[in-house]
Amino acid sequence: MSDFSRQADRAITEDIVSIPLDFPHPRLWRLFFGMSLALLGCFFVSAVVLFVNGVGVWGINIPVNWGLAIANYVWFLGIGHAGTLISALLLIAGGHWRNSLNRFAEAMTLCAVACAGLYPILHLGRPWLFYWMAPYPNTMDLWPQFKSPLAWDFFAVLTYLIVSLLFWYIGIVPDLAALRDRAKSRGRQVVYGLLALGWRGSGRHWARWQQAYRLTAAIAVPLVVSVHSEISLLFAASPVPGWNSTVFPPYFVLGAAFSGFAVVLMIAIAIRHPLGLDRLVTDRHLDRLALFLLATGLMTAYGYLAEVFDALYSGEGPDIDTLRDRLTGTYAYSYWAAVIFNFLPLQMLWFARLRRKPLLLFLVALSVTVGMWFERFMLLTTALYRDRLVSSWGEYSPSHWEWALFLGMLGVFLTPYLLFVRYLPVISAFEVKEAYRKTGRLEDA
C-alpha cells in the first residue's frame, strides 16, 4: 500500500471514528435527545392508560376494529425495509456506494421494526400474554392459531428483527474495535472492547467475518419480500372489499421500499453536515437515493392504478362501492392526500440538478413519508367503516390517546437512534476504505 493510500485510510477512519469519541455538536444533540425523551414519556403515559383502561380508550369500534395502531404498525415496518435493501441487496450486487449509507440505514431498520413490533402487542388487549403466539411446548397443549394474522405477525416481525440485528451487529464489529483502540477513557475501552468480541483484524477474523456477513445478507434479502408480503396478506387474505386482491403483496413491498428510501434520504441529509460527513455522504449519494425514491414511487403509483383496475374489472358491486367511497366518500381526504403527497412533489426528481439540492430532497422525502402514512390510514378505514350490512356502518375517529401513542412511538424510534448517532460510528469506516482502494473515489464508496 502506498503512503498516499495509508494517509487516505487514516483520514477516513479519523473522520468516522472521531465522531463518537469527540462529538462535534453536543448541545444540538442534547436538544434533540431531550425532545425525544419527552416523546418517549408520552409513549409510557399513553401505554399505561391503555393497560389500565383497555383498548376502549382508542376510537376503534365495530366494524372498524383495526385503527391507527395497525396503520402505524404497517407504516413503521415499511420504513425499515430500505435499510435492508440498501445494505444486503447492494452488498451482494457489489454496489460500493452503499458503504456510506448502510450503517445508519440499518440502525433505522432496527428502530422502526422495534416500533412496529410493539403495536400488535399493545393491540392485543392482554399484552402480558403475547407469548401465547409463540409455539412453545407447554403442559396445557396451548398452541397459536396459525390461521390468525397475529401468529403471522409474530413470526414475520421476530424473524426480521433478529436477522436485521445480526446483520447490523456483524457489520459494526470491526469499527467497534477501532473505537476500542482509540478510546482514551478506561470505561469506553472496556465497553467497546466487550462489544468488539476480541476483534484483532487478523486474516482469519476477516475470512470468518466475510462469510458471516454475506450469509446474513443472503438471508436478509428474501426477508424484505416475504415480511411485507405477509403484512399485505393480513388484508388480502380477508374477504373485505378493497383488500381481497392479488396485487397487494408486490404493492406493499414496493410501497415499503418507497417510504423507507424517503426516511433514509431524510436521515442522510440531516446528519451529513452536523457530523462533518460531507466528504463521505456526497451529493452523488443523495442523487442515487433520489433515483431509487423516484423508481419505487413510480412502481407504487402503478399499484394505485392496478387497484382501480382490479375493482372496475371485477365488476363486483362491493369493490366498486369501496373504490367510489375512497374517491368521494367520508375518508376521501386520506386517499387524495396520499396521491398528492406521494406523487406530485416526486416528479421534481426527474431533473438531475434538483436531485442535488439537499433541502428540496428533504422536503420531497418528508412529503413521501407523510403520504405513505395517509395511504396506510386510507386502506384501513375506507375498507372497514362501511360493512356489507347498512346496520354495521360506523365511522372511525382516532382518539387523543391513539395520537398520543403515535407521538410517543416517534420517541421510541428517535431515542435509541440518537444514542446510536452519539456513541457508535454512523458510517462503516472499513467498507468505505475498501471501496476507496478499489475505485479511488469517495463518491463511489
C-alpha positions as CSV (number, residue, x, y, z in Angstrom):
1,M,0.0,0.0,0.0
2,S,1.4,3.4,-0.9
3,D,1.9,6.2,1.6
4,F,-1.0,8.2,0.0
5,S,-3.3,5.2,0.4
6,R,-2.3,4.9,4.1
7,Q,-2.9,8.6,4.7
8,A,-6.3,8.3,3.0
9,D,-7.2,5.3,5.2
10,R,-6.2,7.1,8.3
11,A,-8.2,10.2,7.3
12,I,-11.3,8.2,6.6
13,T,-11.0,6.3,9.9
14,E,-10.5,9.5,11.8
15,D,-13.4,11.2,10.1
16,I,-15.8,8.4,11.2
17,V,-14.4,7.1,14.5
18,S,-13.7,10.5,15.9
19,I,-17.5,11.3,15.9
20,P,-18.5,9.2,18.9
21,L,-15.2,9.9,20.7
22,D,-15.3,13.6,20.2
23,F,-18.8,14.5,19.2
24,P,-18.9,17.7,17.1
25,H,-22.2,19.3,18.3
26,P,-23.1,18.0,21.8
27,R,-25.5,20.8,22.6
28,L,-27.5,20.3,19.4
29,W,-27.6,16.5,20.2
30,R,-28.8,17.1,23.7
31,L,-31.6,19.4,22.5
32,F,-32.9,16.7,20.1
33,F,-32.3,13.9,22.7
34,G,-34.3,15.9,25.2
35,M,-37.2,16.2,22.7
36,S,-37.1,12.5,22.0
37,L,-37.2,11.7,25.7
38,A,-40.3,13.9,26.0
39,L,-41.9,11.9,23.3
40,L,-40.8,8.7,25.0
41,G,-42.5,9.9,28.1
42,C,-45.7,10.4,26.1
43,F,-45.4,6.8,25.0
44,F,-45.2,5.5,28.5
45,V,-48.1,7.6,29.7
46,S,-50.4,6.5,26.8
47,A,-49.3,2.9,27.3
48,V,-50.1,2.9,31.0
49,V,-53.5,4.5,30.3
50,L,-54.1,1.7,27.7
51,F,-53.1,-1.1,30.1
52,V,-55.3,0.3,32.8
53,N,-58.4,1.0,30.7
54,G,-58.1,-1.4,27.8
55,V,-58.3,-0.7,24.1
56,G,-61.6,1.1,24.7
57,V,-59.7,4.3,25.1
58,W,-59.0,4.2,21.4
59,G,-61.5,5.2,18.8
60,I,-61.9,1.7,17.4
61,N,-65.3,0.1,17.2
62,I,-67.3,-2.3,15.1
63,P,-66.8,-2.6,12.2
64,V,-63.6,-0.6,12.4
65,N,-61.8,-2.8,14.9
66,W,-58.4,-2.0,13.4
67,G,-57.4,1.6,13.6
68,L,-54.4,3.9,13.9
69,A,-52.4,1.3,15.8
70,I,-52.3,-1.1,12.9
71,A,-51.9,1.6,10.3
72,N,-48.8,2.8,12.2
73,Y,-47.6,-0.8,12.5
74,V,-47.6,-1.2,8.7
75,W,-46.1,2.3,8.3
76,F,-43.2,1.7,10.7
77,L,-42.5,-1.8,9.3
78,G,-42.4,-0.3,5.8
79,I,-39.9,2.3,6.8
80,G,-37.5,-0.3,7.9
81,H,-37.3,-2.1,4.6
82,A,-34.9,0.4,2.8
83,G,-32.2,-0.3,5.3
84,T,-32.1,-4.0,4.4
85,L,-32.4,-3.2,0.7
86,I,-29.5,-0.7,0.7
87,S,-27.3,-2.9,2.9
88,A,-27.9,-6.5,2.0
89,L,-29.0,-6.3,-1.7
90,L,-26.3,-3.9,-2.7
91,L,-23.7,-5.8,-0.8
92,I,-24.5,-9.0,-2.8
93,A,-24.7,-6.9,-6.0
94,G,-21.4,-5.2,-5.3
95,G,-22.7,-1.7,-5.1
96,H,-19.8,0.2,-3.4
97,W,-21.7,3.4,-3.0
98,R,-23.8,1.7,-0.3
99,N,-20.9,1.9,2.2
100,S,-21.5,5.5,3.2
101,L,-25.2,4.8,3.8
102,N,-25.7,1.3,5.1
103,R,-24.8,1.7,8.8
104,F,-27.3,4.4,9.6
105,A,-29.9,2.8,7.3
106,E,-29.6,-0.5,9.2
107,A,-29.9,1.3,12.5
108,M,-33.1,2.9,11.2
109,T,-34.4,-0.5,10.3
110,L,-33.9,-1.8,13.8
111,C,-35.6,1.2,15.5
112,A,-38.5,1.1,13.0
113,V,-39.1,-2.7,13.4
114,A,-39.0,-2.4,17.2
115,C,-41.7,0.3,17.0
116,A,-43.7,-1.8,14.6
117,G,-43.4,-4.9,16.8
118,L,-44.8,-3.0,19.9
119,Y,-48.1,-2.2,18.2
120,P,-49.6,-5.7,17.8
121,I,-48.6,-6.4,21.4
122,L,-50.4,-3.2,22.6
123,H,-53.4,-4.0,20.4
124,L,-53.9,-7.5,21.9
125,G,-55.9,-6.3,24.9
126,R,-53.9,-8.6,27.1
127,P,-50.3,-7.7,26.1
128,W,-48.8,-9.6,29.0
129,L,-49.9,-12.8,27.3
130,F,-48.2,-12.0,24.0
131,Y,-46.0,-15.1,24.3
132,W,-49.1,-17.3,23.6
133,M,-48.5,-16.5,19.9
134,A,-45.2,-18.5,20.1
135,P,-45.4,-22.3,19.5
136,Y,-43.6,-23.2,22.7
137,P,-44.0,-26.6,24.5
138,N,-46.5,-26.3,27.4
139,T,-48.4,-28.6,29.6
140,M,-51.8,-27.2,28.6
141,D,-51.2,-28.1,24.9
142,L,-51.9,-24.4,24.1
143,W,-50.8,-23.6,20.6
144,P,-51.2,-20.5,18.5
145,Q,-53.9,-20.3,15.8
146,F,-51.7,-20.4,12.6
147,K,-54.6,-19.1,10.6
148,S,-54.6,-15.9,12.6
149,P,-52.7,-12.9,11.3
150,L,-51.4,-12.3,14.8
151,A,-49.4,-15.5,14.5
152,W,-48.1,-14.4,11.1
153,D,-47.1,-11.1,12.6
154,F,-45.2,-12.8,15.4
155,F,-43.1,-14.9,13.1
156,A,-42.6,-12.1,10.5
157,V,-41.5,-9.4,12.8
158,L,-39.4,-11.5,15.1
159,T,-37.5,-13.1,12.2
160,Y,-37.0,-9.8,10.6
161,L,-35.8,-8.2,13.8
162,I,-33.3,-11.0,14.6
163,V,-31.8,-11.1,11.1
164,S,-31.6,-7.3,10.9
165,L,-29.9,-7.1,14.3
166,L,-27.4,-9.8,13.4
167,F,-26.6,-8.2,10.1
168,W,-26.1,-4.7,11.7
169,Y,-24.0,-6.1,14.6
170,I,-21.7,-8.3,12.4
171,G,-21.1,-5.3,10.2
172,I,-20.2,-2.9,13.0
173,V,-17.7,-5.2,14.9
174,P,-14.5,-4.1,13.1
175,D,-15.4,-0.4,13.7
176,L,-16.1,-1.2,17.4
177,A,-12.5,-2.5,17.6
178,A,-11.3,0.8,16.0
179,L,-13.2,2.7,18.7
180,R,-11.7,0.5,21.4
181,D,-8.2,1.1,20.2
182,R,-8.7,4.9,20.0
183,A,-10.8,5.5,23.2
184,K,-9.0,7.4,25.9
185,S,-11.2,6.6,28.9
186,R,-11.0,3.2,30.5
187,G,-14.7,2.8,30.7
188,R,-15.1,3.3,26.9
189,Q,-12.2,0.9,26.2
190,V,-13.9,-1.8,28.3
191,V,-17.4,-1.3,26.7
192,Y,-16.2,-1.0,23.1
193,G,-13.8,-3.9,23.8
194,L,-16.6,-6.2,25.0
195,L,-18.7,-5.3,22.1
196,A,-15.9,-5.9,19.6
197,L,-15.7,-9.6,20.7
198,G,-11.9,-9.6,20.8
199,W,-11.5,-8.4,17.2
200,R,-7.9,-8.1,16.2
201,G,-8.2,-7.7,12.4
202,S,-6.3,-10.9,11.6
203,G,-6.7,-12.7,8.3
204,R,-8.7,-15.4,10.0
205,H,-11.0,-12.9,11.6
206,W,-11.7,-11.2,8.2
207,A,-12.3,-14.5,6.5
208,R,-14.9,-15.6,9.1
209,W,-16.4,-12.1,9.1
210,Q,-16.9,-12.1,5.3
211,Q,-18.6,-15.5,5.5
212,A,-21.0,-14.4,8.3
213,Y,-21.7,-11.0,6.8
214,R,-22.5,-12.3,3.3
215,L,-24.5,-15.2,4.6
216,T,-26.7,-12.9,6.8
217,A,-27.1,-10.6,3.8
218,A,-28.3,-13.5,1.7
219,I,-30.9,-14.4,4.4
220,A,-32.0,-10.8,4.8
221,V,-32.8,-10.1,1.1
222,P,-35.7,-12.5,0.8
223,L,-37.0,-11.3,4.1
224,V,-37.6,-7.9,2.5
225,V,-40.1,-9.5,0.2
226,S,-41.5,-12.1,2.5
227,V,-42.1,-9.9,5.5
228,H,-44.1,-7.2,3.8
229,S,-45.9,-9.7,1.6
230,E,-47.0,-11.4,4.8
231,I,-48.2,-8.0,6.1
232,S,-50.2,-7.5,2.9
233,L,-51.8,-10.9,3.4
234,L,-53.3,-9.6,6.7
235,F,-55.5,-7.6,4.3
236,A,-55.6,-9.6,1.1
237,A,-56.5,-12.9,2.7
238,S,-59.7,-11.5,4.1
239,P,-63.0,-11.2,2.1
240,V,-63.2,-7.5,2.8
241,P,-63.9,-5.4,-0.4
242,G,-61.0,-3.3,-1.3
243,W,-58.5,-5.7,0.3
244,N,-59.0,-9.0,-1.4
245,S,-56.6,-8.5,-4.3
246,T,-53.5,-10.4,-5.6
247,V,-51.8,-7.0,-6.3
248,F,-51.3,-6.4,-2.5
249,P,-48.1,-8.3,-1.9
250,P,-45.9,-6.5,-4.6
251,Y,-47.9,-3.3,-3.9
252,F,-47.0,-3.4,-0.2
253,V,-43.3,-4.4,-0.8
254,L,-42.8,-1.5,-3.2
255,G,-44.6,0.9,-1.0
256,A,-42.5,-0.1,1.9
257,A,-39.3,0.4,-0.1
258,F,-40.7,3.8,-1.2
259,S,-41.3,5.1,2.3
260,G,-38.1,3.5,3.6
261,F,-35.9,5.3,1.0
262,A,-37.6,8.5,1.8
263,V,-36.6,8.2,5.5
264,V,-33.1,7.2,4.7
265,L,-32.8,10.2,2.4
266,M,-34.0,12.5,5.2
267,I,-31.6,11.0,7.7
268,A,-28.6,11.3,5.3
269,I,-29.4,15.0,4.7
270,A,-30.0,15.6,8.4
271,I,-26.7,14.1,9.7
272,R,-24.2,14.8,7.0
273,H,-23.4,18.5,7.8
274,P,-23.7,18.5,11.6
275,L,-21.4,15.4,11.8
276,G,-19.0,16.7,9.2
277,L,-19.6,13.8,6.8
278,D,-20.0,15.9,3.6
279,R,-16.9,14.2,2.1
280,L,-18.4,10.7,2.7
281,V,-22.1,11.3,2.2
282,T,-21.8,13.3,-1.0
283,D,-24.3,14.9,-3.4
284,R,-23.8,11.8,-5.6
285,H,-25.1,9.6,-2.8
286,L,-28.1,11.8,-2.4
287,D,-28.7,11.7,-6.2
288,R,-28.7,7.9,-6.2
289,L,-31.1,7.8,-3.3
290,A,-33.3,10.2,-5.1
291,L,-33.3,8.0,-8.2
292,F,-34.3,5.0,-6.0
293,L,-37.0,7.1,-4.5
294,L,-38.3,8.1,-7.9
295,A,-38.2,4.5,-9.2
296,T,-40.0,2.9,-6.2
297,G,-42.5,5.8,-6.3
298,L,-43.4,5.1,-9.9
299,M,-43.8,1.4,-9.1
300,T,-46.1,2.3,-6.1
301,A,-48.1,4.6,-8.5
302,Y,-48.6,1.6,-10.7
303,G,-50.1,-0.2,-7.7
304,Y,-52.6,2.6,-7.2
305,L,-53.7,2.2,-10.8
306,A,-53.8,-1.6,-10.5
307,E,-56.1,-1.3,-7.5
308,V,-58.5,0.9,-9.5
309,F,-58.3,-1.5,-12.5
310,D,-59.0,-4.5,-10.3
311,A,-62.1,-3.0,-8.8
312,L,-63.5,-2.0,-12.2
313,Y,-62.6,-5.2,-14.0
314,S,-64.1,-7.4,-11.3
315,G,-67.5,-5.8,-11.7
316,E,-68.3,-6.7,-8.1
317,G,-70.6,-4.2,-6.5
318,P,-68.9,-4.0,-3.1
319,D,-65.5,-3.5,-4.7
320,I,-66.8,-0.7,-6.9
321,D,-68.6,0.9,-3.9
322,T,-65.4,0.8,-1.9
323,L,-63.5,2.4,-4.8
324,R,-66.1,5.1,-5.2
325,D,-66.1,5.8,-1.5
326,R,-62.3,6.2,-1.5
327,L,-62.5,8.8,-4.2
328,T,-65.5,10.8,-3.0
329,G,-66.6,9.4,0.4
330,T,-66.1,10.4,4.0
331,Y,-62.4,9.5,4.0
332,A,-61.6,10.7,0.5
333,Y,-59.3,13.2,2.0
334,S,-56.9,10.4,3.0
335,Y,-56.9,8.9,-0.5
336,W,-56.2,12.2,-2.2
337,A,-53.7,13.2,0.4
338,A,-51.8,10.0,-0.3
339,V,-51.9,10.7,-4.0
340,I,-50.8,14.3,-3.7
341,F,-48.1,13.9,-1.1
342,N,-46.6,10.7,-2.6
343,F,-46.5,11.6,-6.3
344,L,-46.7,15.3,-7.0
345,P,-43.5,16.6,-5.4
346,L,-41.8,13.3,-6.5
347,Q,-41.9,14.5,-10.1
348,M,-39.2,17.1,-9.4
349,L,-36.7,14.2,-9.1
350,W,-36.8,13.8,-12.9
351,F,-34.4,16.7,-13.1
352,A,-30.7,16.0,-12.2
353,R,-30.0,19.5,-10.9
354,L,-32.9,19.2,-8.4
355,R,-31.6,15.9,-7.2
356,R,-28.5,17.6,-5.9
357,K,-30.4,20.2,-3.7
358,P,-30.4,18.8,-0.1
359,L,-33.2,21.0,1.2
360,L,-35.5,20.2,-1.7
361,L,-34.8,16.5,-1.4
362,F,-35.5,16.6,2.3
363,L,-38.9,18.2,1.7
364,V,-39.8,15.7,-1.1
365,A,-38.8,12.8,1.2
366,L,-40.9,14.2,4.0
367,S,-43.8,14.6,1.7
368,V,-43.5,10.9,0.7
369,T,-43.3,9.8,4.4
370,V,-46.5,11.7,5.2
371,G,-48.2,10.4,2.0
372,M,-47.4,6.8,2.8
373,W,-48.9,7.3,6.3
374,F,-52.1,8.6,4.7
375,E,-52.1,5.6,2.4
376,R,-52.0,3.1,5.3
377,F,-54.8,5.0,7.1
378,M,-56.9,5.1,3.9
379,L,-56.5,1.4,3.3
380,L,-57.8,0.6,6.7
381,T,-60.7,3.0,7.2
382,T,-62.2,3.1,3.7
383,A,-62.5,-0.7,3.6
384,L,-63.9,-1.2,7.1
385,Y,-66.2,1.6,8.1
386,R,-68.9,0.5,5.7
387,D,-69.6,-3.2,6.0
388,R,-71.9,-5.2,3.7
389,L,-74.8,-4.6,6.0
390,V,-76.0,-1.0,6.4
391,S,-76.7,-1.8,10.1
392,S,-73.0,-2.3,10.6
393,W,-71.9,1.0,9.2
394,G,-69.9,3.2,11.6
395,E,-67.3,5.9,11.2
396,Y,-64.0,5.9,12.9
397,S,-62.2,8.8,14.6
398,P,-58.9,8.2,16.3
399,S,-59.0,9.3,20.0
400,H,-56.4,11.6,21.5
401,W,-54.8,8.6,23.2
402,E,-54.2,7.0,19.9
403,W,-52.5,10.2,18.7
404,A,-50.5,10.3,21.9
405,L,-49.3,6.8,21.4
406,F,-48.2,7.6,17.9
407,L,-46.3,10.7,19.1
408,G,-44.8,8.5,21.8
409,M,-43.8,5.9,19.3
410,L,-41.8,8.5,17.5
411,G,-39.9,8.9,20.7
412,V,-39.3,5.1,20.8
413,F,-37.8,5.4,17.4
414,L,-35.7,8.6,17.9
415,T,-34.3,7.9,21.4
416,P,-32.2,4.7,20.5
417,Y,-31.4,6.2,17.1
418,L,-29.9,9.3,18.7
419,L,-28.0,7.2,21.1
420,F,-26.6,5.3,18.1
421,V,-25.6,8.5,16.4
422,R,-23.9,9.7,19.6
423,Y,-22.0,6.6,20.7
424,L,-21.4,4.5,17.6
425,P,-19.9,5.1,14.1
426,V,-22.7,6.0,11.8
427,I,-20.7,5.0,8.7
428,S,-18.8,1.8,8.0
429,A,-15.2,3.0,8.0
430,F,-13.5,-0.2,6.9
431,E,-16.0,-0.7,4.0
432,V,-15.6,2.9,2.8
433,K,-11.8,2.4,2.8
434,E,-12.1,-0.9,0.9
435,A,-14.3,0.8,-1.7
436,Y,-11.9,3.7,-1.9
437,R,-9.0,1.4,-2.6
438,K,-10.9,-0.2,-5.5
439,T,-12.4,2.9,-7.1
440,G,-10.1,5.7,-6.0
441,R,-13.2,7.9,-5.4
442,L,-15.1,8.7,-2.3
443,E,-18.2,9.3,-4.3
444,D,-18.3,5.6,-5.2
445,A,-17.6,4.5,-1.6
